[in-house]
Structure formats: C-alpha cells, structure tokens
Amino acid sequence: MFRHSHISRRLAAVTVSLVLAGGAAACGPKGSDGESSGGAASGATGSQQKGGTLTVLNNEPQSDFDPARLYTSGGGNVPSLVFRTLTTRNREDGAPGAKVVPDLATDTGKANADATEWTYTLKDGLKYEDGTPITTADVKYGIERSFAAELSGGAPYLRDWLVGGDTYQGPYKDGGKGLDSIVVPDAKTITFKLRKPEGEFPFVATQTQFAPVPKAKDTGVKYEEHPVSSGPYKVVKNENDGERLTLERNENWDPKTDEERKAYPDRIDVRSGLDSAVINQRLSTSSGADAAAITTDTNLGPAELAQIGADKNLAARVGTGHFGYINYLAFNPKVAPFDNPKVRQAISYAINRTSVINAAGGSALAEPATTFLPEREAFGHAAYDHFPAGKTGDPTKAKQLLAEAGFKDGLTITLTHSTAQNRQTSPEVATAVQQALAAAGITVKLEGLENNAFNEKRWDVKNTPGFFLSRWGADWPSGAPFLAPIFDGRQIVKDGSNYNHAQLDDPAVNTEIDEIAKLTDLAAAGKRWGALDKKIGEQALDVPLFHPVYKRLVGKDVKGVVISDWTGVLDISQVSVK
C-alpha cells in the first residue's frame, strides 16, 4: 500500500532536502514545546506587499515539471505555485500546517460508509491560465495520464488503491476508454472508487497527480516545458530540464477561490545546480537580487550555524523546520545473532544518543528519538522508551542482557552504512554507534558501501544485512505512511525494493493497519497509530536514533516565513519581497 513512499524520502535524505525542493511530504520534528520555528526568522514579521522578483537558489533542479511525474504531497513547494490539486496542505506554521484542507475542491472529500468511495465537488470560478474553465474531466484526465509508462515517477498510491489501477496503462493506450473507477457525472463532480477502505484519501488528493490537465493541451513528455497553469503562476521559461525555471503571474488565477496561496511576488526565478555552500554564502551576503532570495532544498550545516550564531542579524534570518522523518538502526532478525531478542535489546540499551546526535551535526540539527513515529501529534505519536538508555547509554544493562543471551564475553557484529556524507547513514554516525557499543563489550566492524550499493543491499530481502543504518520519512503527516511500509507483512517484497527490514509478518499488526485505514476520523486514527507503534516497539526490531531538524537561511528582504510540520521547510507560496 505504501511501499514506494521511499522514493521521495530517499532522495530527500540524500541531500537533507528531498523533494522538499519540490515540497514533498512531511519530514523532520520539532521541540517538545511545539513552538513554530518559522517565527524565528525575521521574514515572519512586518507587513507584506505585492510585487518584485523572488529568487530561488537551489542545489537540485526542478526536473520533470509535469504533475504526473512529480513525487510530492501537499501540492509540492515550487510546483504548488503552478499546479492546484483537489486538496492541499494548510499553509500555516507548525502543527496547524500538518492538516489537509480544500484546494480546487469545496471540501476535503465526502466518503461513503466504508471509505471505499470518495467524492469531490469543484469550486465555482476556477480557470486555467488561458481563461478556460477547469472541469472534473480535466482532473480525471490528469490522473489517468500519470499511469502512462512514459510519464512515470509520481506517487504510486492510485495504482494500488483505485479499482483497476493495477492494470491500467494510461490514456495514450486505452483507446479513449479511461479508468472506470474515476467517475465524472458532470463538470463539477468526481468520484473515486477504491479497492479497499482508505480513510486518508484526502492526503493522497494533495499529490500533484490530482492537478487538472486539459486533454487538448496535453503534449505528452513535452508537457513539462509549458504545463497549463491552474495556480497563481505560469511557466514562461523552463531551461535545462528545470535547472532554470521562470514563473510569472497567471492573470486568470482568482484569489477568491484560493485561501492558501498568497502569491505576493510578480515573478519567481528558480536557479538550480548550485553548490550548497555557494547557496548559503549568497543568502548570507544578500547582495543585489540575492537580498530577495530563498532556498527550498539547502540546509545550513554545523560550521555555518556556528558562524551565524555569532551574528544576531544573520541568526534572525534562519528558519527552523521539522519533517516527519526518523533515522534508526535496523535489525534483520533472520540473521544471527539478531534473531535473539536479548541481543537486540542489549544494543538498544547500549546506544549513546548524545554521541550519535553530535555525529549528525549537533543538537541544532538533530533531536533524540526513542519512538519510531515523530514526536508530532499529526503522526499519532505516543511517548515510549522500552529500553531506557539515558542520554549516553547503559552499557551495564546491555552487558547483562548479552550474558542472558549467551554472550557473557561479548560478541562481534557488522554494521552496514553508506559512505555518502549525509550525517544520517554516514561514517560519522556509524562510528558513534561503534564506539557506544564497544563500552558494552560489543565489537562492531564497519561495512561502508557507496550510497547506491548501500540502498540496493538494505532493500534486497535476500541480502538484507543483519544490522544497518536506515532512515524513513512519510509522504504525508500521519502514522500510516510511516508504519505500513516498514511493518506490514503483506508489503514484504521478494523481488524488488523491500522496506520491511525485519520481515515482520504479524497477523495482528496487519489487521490493525487495515482497521485504522477504515477511519476517516484522523484524530482517532492517530491515537491508534501511536498505540501500534508502541506495541511494535516492544520487539526491538529497530533502535530509533534521531529526528533531523532543518535550518534554512533567507535573504534579508524576504518576509513571510511559514514553516509547517508537513514540509519542514519555508512555504514559497507565503513569501513576499521588498
């Protein structure tokens, strides 16, 4: 059901930014006080006005700028300026920003009794950039073209969820028949028929696949060069596959139909392919056009934060975000000695989270974790610490458990990690784990692999290491895309990418996942996700290490810094410039 949510998360983690460049789903936690960090940046205060040019300085190009091919939720970041969807994320700081709200639709959807059908009604007055009306037939067609093999890359949920979606090959091959499970009785109404109950369908309806595409304007793989805008901005130039993207106002966008996007700047100039250090230096200096610049994909690092900390003016321009993301140690219980629960428990007690967080960049960039779910209400977080190791580990308790497991003289194990310098699955973090376990009598040999080889190995069910560093992020702020891909036994993939590292196939867990999926009351569902996380945690199938924190600098003339718990990064739709 959620098995492909890794795609956006994996990319995000590699750059510590992800599809966040395009505004993926939720990734990264906050402090326990829940205070929104958006207000930490000077741009969060002061009056905002229309006009000017906003410059976006990014590392990763905004490639595949076609709503069918983009892997985002919440509508994306830069994409959401051009593509409106049936629903979208709430554009507010912190926890309120983790809610799904209407966009093109009048509400977040009406479900039938068992949540196997969802119906939406379009708002009045919706138009494309050319002034023609937006219809539900366009929404249906936009979704159908995302099934075409030549437009692959987007989120996979509809292929799994829609009746007939598993065999549908898109409108270029269906002879005009369309997908029967998307019903359009009139120009304002659309109904989706699902294979099974999905109470969180409104979250999926934020994906860019739900952006309307007029069939007459569809140019296939070339559509990304000039997609037809339904949002406040239109594409006037797309160079080098999204490396340089120029957006200008869509005069036919009616703000009365859009409560979420502010659309202050007249023009948005997205420049990508830049070195991260160069981006942060340009934002820091803020000279010329860079004074009205932001980044949607580049974090500040430890050294840069140390320099900024000594400059109050610069520090006031740093926004802090949290995204639904977990970095953890994964066990494969099919491999000895990790088939022994007491060995897994011993490692859980031995871990020194303080040293791990220092390796991850320090407490400003990482927060300790003892639960798999992020510490945010939207994810259904329930506090627990089944193996309390304190801040620096409990080697005494670890040695006791090792003795009970038959290893009173200690043991030697291998930890597999990536050689990529990402401060998540990298050598620094692996070394911190190695040193902590040494204090408990556990000798850790490090196996460092090039990042692609590392990912291939940890996702190969036949060759999954017994012990490795891993990470996961959710495609939207809920416990569902966190727990289902990792712990649902029916999602164990024998030939392909498998994310259920423990190969857990517990009927009780599988059944509870299905029962929660039936709930359209997301608050009630959240409590059950938290309870399920706590129950699974008792088995010590992983060791939660930390949640990343995102620190982003903005130009000195930027106002309107809004950072939600959905994306963890500045929301470009709220920004204004002097």
Residue pairs with C-beta under 8 A, 6 or more apart in sequence:
1 157
1 160
1 161
1 484
1 485
1 488
1 491
1 517
2 157
2 475
2 480
2 481
2 484
2 485
2 488
2 491
3 156
3 485
3 491
3 493
3 497
3 499
4 155
4 156
5 25
5 155
5 473
5 474
5 475
5 481
5 485
6 459
6 472
6 485
6 497
6 499
7 71
8 18
8 19
8 24
8 25
8 71
8 72
8 155
8 473
8 475
9 18
9 24
9 25
9 27
9 325
9 471
9 472
9 473
9 474
9 475
10 455
11 18
11 19
12 18
12 19
12 20
12 24
12 27
12 323
12 325
12 473
13 325
13 422
13 424
13 425
13 471
13 473
14 420
14 422
14 451
15 21
15 59
15 60
15 297
15 298
15 422
16 299
16 422
16 423
16 424
16 548
16 550
17 59
17 60
17 296
17 297
17 298
17 299
17 550
17 569
18 24
18 27
18 297
18 473
19 25
19 70
19 71
19 72
19 76
20 27
20 77
20 296
20 297
20 323
20 550
20 567
20 568
20 569
21 58
21 59
21 60
21 62
21 77
21 78
21 272
21 296
21 297
22 62
22 70
22 71
22 72
22 76
22 77
22 78
22 79
22 296
23 72
23 74
23 75
23 76
23 77
23 78
23 79
23 80
23 296
23 567
23 569
23 572
24 71
24 72
24 73
24 74
24 76
24 473
24 475
24 567
25 72
25 73
25 74
25 324
25 473
25 474
25 475
25 476
25 477
25 481
25 566
25 567
26 73
26 74
26 98
26 323
26 324
26 325
26 378
26 379
26 473
26 474
26 475
26 476
26 477
26 565
26 566
26 567
26 568
27 323
27 324
27 325
27 473
27 474
27 548
27 567
27 568
28 321
28 322
28 323
28 324
28 325
28 374
28 547
28 548
28 549
28 550
28 568
29 322
29 323
29 324
29 325
29 367
29 369
29 374
29 375
29 376
29 547
29 548
29 549
30 36
30 37
30 94
30 320
30 322
30 375
30 376
30 549
30 565
31 367
32 375
34 94
34 95
35 94
36 93
36 94
36 95
36 563
37 93
37 94
37 319
37 320
37 321
37 322
37 563
38 44
38 93
38 94
38 319
38 320
38 321
38 561
38 562
38 563
38 570
39 45
39 93
39 561
40 316
40 318
40 319
40 320
41 316
41 317
41 318
41 319
41 554
41 561
42 316
42 317
42 556
42 559
42 561
43 317
43 319
43 554
43 558
43 559
43 560
43 561
43 575
44 93
44 319
44 559
44 560
44 561
44 562
45 559
46 559
47 559
48 262
48 264
48 559
48 560
48 576
49 264
49 576
50 263
50 264
50 265
50 266
50 576
51 264
51 265
51 266
51 577
52 264
52 265
52 266
52 267
52 292
52 576
52 577
52 578
53 265
53 266
53 267
53 268
53 269
53 289
53 292
53 577
54 265
54 267
54 268
54 269
54 292
54 293
54 294
54 558
54 572
54 575
54 577
55 268
55 269
55 271
55 289
55 290
55 292
55 293
55 294
55 555
56 78
56 268
56 269
56 270
56 271
56 293
56 294
56 295
56 296
56 572
57 271
57 274
57 279
57 282
57 283
57 290
57 293
57 294
57 295
57 298
58 270
58 271
58 272
58 273
58 274
58 279
58 295
58 296
58 297
58 298
59 272
59 273
59 274
59 275
59 276
59 279
59 295
59 297
59 298
60 272
60 297
61 240
61 241
61 242
61 243
61 272
61 273
62 78
62 79
62 242
62 245
62 270
62 272
63 241
63 242
64 70
64 153
64 224
64 241
64 242
65 79
65 82
65 224
65 227
65 235
65 238
65 242
65 245
66 151
66 221
66 223
66 224
66 227
67 79
67 83
67 142
67 146
67 154
67 208
67 209
67 211
67 213
67 227
68 142
68 145
68 146
68 148
68 151
68 153
68 154
68 208
68 209
68 213
69 146
69 151
69 152
69 153
69 154
69 224
70 76
70 79
70 83
70 153
70 154
70 208
71 153
71 154
71 155
72 79
72 80
72 155
72 207
72 208
73 89
73 155
73 203
73 204
73 206
73 207
73 475
73 476
73 566
74 80
74 88
74 89
74 206
74 476
74 566
74 567
75 83
75 84
75 85
75 88
75 89
75 103
75 206
75 208
76 83
76 208
77 296
77 567
77 569
77 571
77 572
78 245
78 268
78 270
78 296
78 572
79 208
80 88
80 231
80 261
80 572
80 573
81 231
81 232
81 233
81 247
81 261
81 263
81 268
81 572
81 573
82 227
82 229
82 230
82 231
82 233
82 234
82 235
82 247
83 208
83 211
83 227
83 229
83 230
83 231
84 103
84 104
84 126
84 211
84 212
84 230
84 231
84 258
85 103
85 104
85 205
85 206
85 207
85 208
85 210
85 211
86 102
86 103
86 104
86 105
86 109
86 120
86 139
86 190
86 205
86 206
86 210
87 100
87 101
87 102
87 103
87 105
87 108
87 109
87 202
87 203
87 205
87 206
87 210
88 100
88 101
88 102
88 103
88 206
88 260
89 97
89 98
89 99
89 100
89 101
89 206
89 260
89 564
89 566
89 567
90 96
90 97
90 98
90 99
90 100
90 101
90 260
90 564
90 566
91 97
91 260
91 261
91 262
91 562
91 564
91 571
91 573
91 574
92 562
92 564
93 562
93 563
93 564
94 563
94 564
94 565
95 376
95 377
95 378
95 565
96 564
97 562
97 563
97 564
97 565
97 566
97 567
97 571
98 376
98 377
98 378
98 477
98 564
98 565
98 566
99 378
100 108
100 202
100 203
100 205
100 206
100 476
101 108
101 259
101 260
102 108
102 123
103 206
103 258
103 260
104 122
104 123
104 126
104 134
104 139
104 212
104 230
105 120
105 121
105 122
105 123
105 205
106 120
106 121
106 122
106 123
107 120
107 121
108 202
108 205
109 118
109 119
109 120
109 201
109 202
109 205
110 118
110 119
110 120
111 117
111 118
111 119
111 199
111 201
111 520
112 118
114 197
114 518
115 194
115 197
115 198
115 199
115 201
115 517
115 518
115 519
115 520
116 193
116 194
116 195
116 196
116 197
116 198
117 191
117 192
117 193
117 194
118 191
118 192
118 194
118 198
118 201
118 202
118 205
119 189
119 190
119 191
119 192
120 136
120 189
120 190
120 191
120 205
121 188
121 189
122 134
122 135
122 136
122 139
122 187
122 188
122 189
122 190
123 257
124 257
125 254
125 256
125 257
126 133
126 134
126 230
126 254
126 257
127 133
127 134
127 252
127 253
127 254
128 134
128 212
128 214
128 228
128 229
128 230
128 252
129 228
129 229
129 230
129 234
129 250
129 251
129 252
129 253
130 228
130 252
131 252
132 214
133 187
134 212
134 230
135 187
135 188
135 212
136 184
136 186
136 187
136 188
136 189
136 190
137 184
137 187
137 215
138 212
138 213
138 214
138 215
139 190
139 210
139 211
139 212
140 178
140 179
140 182
140 184
140 190
141 171
141 178
141 212
141 213
141 214
141 215
141 218
142 209
142 210
142 211
142 212
142 213
143 158
143 179
143 182
143 209
143 210
144 168
144 170
144 171
144 174
144 178
144 179
144 182
145 151
145 170
145 171
145 172
145 213
145 218
146 154
146 158
146 170
146 209
147 158
147 159
147 165
147 168
147 169
147 170
147 171
147 179
148 169
148 170
148 171
148 172
148 173
149 169
149 170
150 172
150 220
150 221
151 170
151 220
151 221
154 207
154 208
154 209
155 204
155 207
155 209
155 475
157 204
157 207
158 165
158 204
158 209
159 165
159 166
159 168
160 166
160 195
161 194
161 195
161 196
161 198
161 201
161 204
162 168
162 179
162 181
162 182
162 192
162 193
162 194
162 195
163 180
163 181
163 193
163 194
163 195
164 179
164 180
164 181
165 179
165 181
165 195
168 174
168 179
171 178
171 215
172 220
180 193
181 192
181 193
181 194
182 190
182 191
182 192
182 193
183 190
183 191
183 192
183 193
184 190
184 191
185 191
192 201
194 201
196 514
196 517
197 514
197 517
197 518
198 204
198 517
199 516
199 517
199 518
199 519
199 520
199 521
199 522
199 525
200 476
200 478
200 480
200 517
200 522
200 525
203 475
203 476
203 477
203 478
204 210
204 476
206 476
211 230
212 230
213 223
213 227
213 228
214 228
217 223
217 228
219 225
224 238
224 242
225 235
225 238
226 235
226 238
227 235
229 235
229 250
229 253
230 253
231 250
231 253
231 258
231 261
232 249
232 250
232 253
232 255
232 258
232 261
232 263
232 573
233 247
233 248
233 249
233 250
233 253
233 263
233 268
234 247
234 248
234 249
234 250
235 245
235 246
235 247
236 246
236 247
236 248
237 244
237 245
237 246
238 244
238 245
238 246
239 245
240 273
242 270
242 272
243 271
243 272
243 273
244 269
244 270
244 271
244 272
245 268
245 269
245 270
245 272
246 267
246 268
246 269
246 270
247 267
247 268
247 269
247 270
248 266
248 267
248 268
249 263
249 266
249 267
253 263
255 261
255 263
260 573
261 573
262 560
262 573
262 574
262 575
262 576
263 573
264 560
264 575
264 576
264 577
265 575
265 576
265 577
268 572
269 289
276 298
276 299
276 301
279 295
279 298
280 295
280 298
280 300
280 301
280 304
280 553
282 290
282 293
283 290
283 293
283 294
283 295
283 317
283 553
283 554
283 555
284 308
284 314
284 553
286 293
286 555
286 556
286 557
290 555
291 555
291 556
291 557
291 578
292 555
292 557
292 558
292 577
292 578
293 554
293 555
293 558
294 552
294 554
294 555
294 558
294 570
294 572
294 575
295 552
295 553
296 569
296 570
296 572
297 569
298 552
299 365
299 550
299 551
299 552
300 308
300 318
300 551
300 552
300 553
301 361
301 365
302 361
302 362
302 364
302 365
305 318
305 362
305 364
305 365
305 551
307 314
308 314
308 315
308 318
308 553
309 315
313 556
314 553
317 553
317 554
317 555
317 556
317 558
318 551
318 552
318 553
319 551
319 552
319 553
319 554
319 561
319 563
319 570
320 549
320 550
320 551
320 563
321 549
321 550
321 551
321 552
321 563
321 564
321 567
321 568
321 569
321 570
322 374
322 376
322 547
322 549
322 550
322 565
322 568
323 473
323 548
323 550
323 565
323 567
323 568
323 569
324 374
324 376
324 378
324 379
324 473
324 474
324 477
324 482
324 565
325 374
325 471
325 472
325 473
325 474
325 547
325 548
325 568
326 369
326 372
326 373
326 374
326 471
326 472
326 473
326 482
326 544
326 545
326 547
327 360
327 366
327 369
327 424
327 425
327 429
327 469
327 470
327 471
327 545
327 546
327 547
327 548
328 369
328 372
328 469
328 470
328 471
328 472
328 542
328 543
328 544
328 545
329 347
329 351
329 415
329 433
329 467
329 468
329 469
329 470
329 542
329 543
329 545
330 458
330 467
330 468
330 469
330 470
330 501
330 502
330 541
330 542
331 338
331 344
331 347
331 466
331 467
331 501
331 502
331 540
331 541
331 542
331 543
332 338
332 464
332 465
332 466
332 467
332 468
332 501
332 502
332 503
333 339
333 344
333 502
333 503
333 541
334 464
334 466
334 503
335 464
335 465
335 466
335 467
336 466
337 343
337 405
337 407
337 411
337 413
337 466
338 344
338 413
338 466
338 467
340 405
340 406
341 539
341 540
342 401
342 402
342 404
342 405
343 401
343 402
343 405
343 407
343 411
344 540
344 541
345 387
345 401
345 540
346 397
346 398
346 399
346 401
346 402
346 405
346 440
346 442
347 398
347 437
347 442
347 467
347 543
348 386
348 387
348 389
348 540
348 543
349 387
349 388
349 389
349 393
349 394
349 395
349 397
349 398
349 401
349 440
350 389
350 393
350 394
350 395
350 398
350 436
350 437
350 439
350 440
350 442
351 389
351 393
351 433
351 436
351 437
351 543
351 545
352 389
352 391
352 392
352 393
352 432
352 435
352 436
352 439
353 368
353 369
353 389
353 391
353 392
353 393
353 545
353 546
354 368
354 391
354 392
355 392
355 432
355 435
355 436
356 366
356 429
356 432
356 433
356 436
356 545
356 546
357 363
357 366
357 367
357 368
357 546
358 432
359 423
359 428
359 429
359 431
359 432
360 366
360 423
360 424
360 428
360 429
360 545
360 546
360 548
361 423
364 549
364 551
365 423
365 548
365 549
365 551
366 546
366 547
366 548
366 549
367 375
367 546
367 547
367 549
368 391
368 545
368 546
369 375
369 544
369 545
369 546
369 547
370 384
370 385
370 386
370 388
370 544
371 381
371 382
371 383
371 384
371 385
371 533
371 534
371 537
371 544
372 482
372 483
372 486
372 533
372 536
372 537
372 542
372 544
373 379
373 380
373 381
373 382
373 479
373 482
373 483
373 529
373 530
373 533
374 381
374 482
374 547
375 381
375 383
375 547
376 477
376 565
377 526
378 477
378 478
378 526
378 565
378 566
379 474
379 477
379 478
379 479
379 482
379 526
379 529
379 530
380 478
380 479
380 525
380 526
380 527
380 528
380 529
380 530
380 533
381 530
381 533
382 527
382 530
382 531
382 533
382 534
384 533
384 534
384 537
386 537
386 538
386 540
387 540
388 394
389 397
393 436
393 439
393 440
395 439
395 440
395 441
398 437
398 440
398 441
398 442
399 440
399 441
402 408
402 410
402 411
402 440
402 441
402 442
409 441
410 440
410 441
410 442
410 443
411 441
411 442
411 443
412 442
412 443
412 444
412 445
413 442
413 443
413 444
413 445
413 466
413 467
414 444
414 445
414 446
414 447
414 465
414 466
414 467
415 430
415 433
415 434
415 444
415 445
415 446
415 447
415 467
415 468
415 469
416 447
416 449
416 454
416 457
416 458
416 465
416 467
416 468
416 469
417 425
417 426
417 427
417 429
417 430
417 446
417 447
417 448
417 449
417 454
417 468
417 469
418 425
418 426
418 448
418 449
418 450
418 451
418 454
418 455
418 469
419 426
419 427
419 448
419 449
419 450
419 451
419 454
420 426
420 450
420 451
420 454
423 429
424 469
424 471
424 548
425 454
425 469
425 470
425 471
426 469
427 446
427 448
429 469
429 545
430 446
430 448
430 469
431 446
433 444
433 469
434 444
434 446
437 443
437 444
438 444
447 465
449 457
457 463
457 464
457 465
457 468
458 464
458 465
458 468
458 470
458 501
459 497
459 498
459 499
460 497
460 498
461 492
461 493
461 494
461 498
461 503
462 494
464 498
464 501
464 503
468 501
470 501
470 542
472 482
472 485
472 486
472 499
474 480
474 481
474 482
475 481
476 566
477 565
477 566
478 522
478 525
478 526
478 529
479 516
479 525
479 526
479 529
479 530
479 532
479 533
480 513
480 516
480 517
480 525
480 529
482 529
482 533
483 513
483 529
483 532
483 533
483 536
484 491
484 513
485 491
485 499
485 500
486 499
486 500
486 501
487 500
487 502
487 504
487 506
487 509
487 513
487 536
487 541
488 500
488 509
488 510
488 513
489 500
489 503
489 504
489 505
489 506
489 507
489 509
489 510
490 505
490 510
491 498
491 499
491 500
492 498
492 500
492 503
492 505
493 499
501 541
501 542
502 539
502 541
502 542
504 536
504 539
504 541
509 532
509 535
509 536
512 528
512 532
513 532
515 528
516 525
516 528
516 529
516 532
519 525
519 528
550 568
550 569
552 569
552 570
554 561
554 570
555 577
557 577
557 578
558 575
558 576
558 577
559 575
559 576
559 577
559 578
560 574
560 575
560 576
561 570
561 574
561 575
562 570
562 571
562 574
563 569
563 570
563 571
564 571
